[in-house]
């Protein structure tokens, strides 16, 4: 996917090596990701949670998946509400 965007934008593509970026490779302001995440989580009916909490949840899920809430259901809820 990124390779196609790099080709499409040619020399104007700005590769900053980040996970989230605009089509031309520029990184978004961190608040952009946070605001979008909170909006999607609220639309899915999830309790208020911030990105830092998600990181800790993911760490716990990787370390002991049997004790973690099924993330697949959460992701499906968020995607359906988008």
Phi, psi and omega in degrees: 000311179295326179299319178296319178292323177297316179296316182298319182271346177056224183292348179279349180291132181252103182271106179257000179068031181255158181286316179257127178207162173285171184303331181268009176092350180293138177284139176285162173296139182306327180295335178298314180293316181298313180299317180295317179300312181297321179295315179294319180296318179295318180296331179276358180078019180278154176295157180297128182212148178252170184300325179298319178297321179298320179300315179293322177299314181298320177300315180295323181295321179291320183287325183211078186300333182290340181264351185270148174298140181299109183293332182302317179296322179294313181298316179299319178299316181295316182293323180291332182273350182286000000 
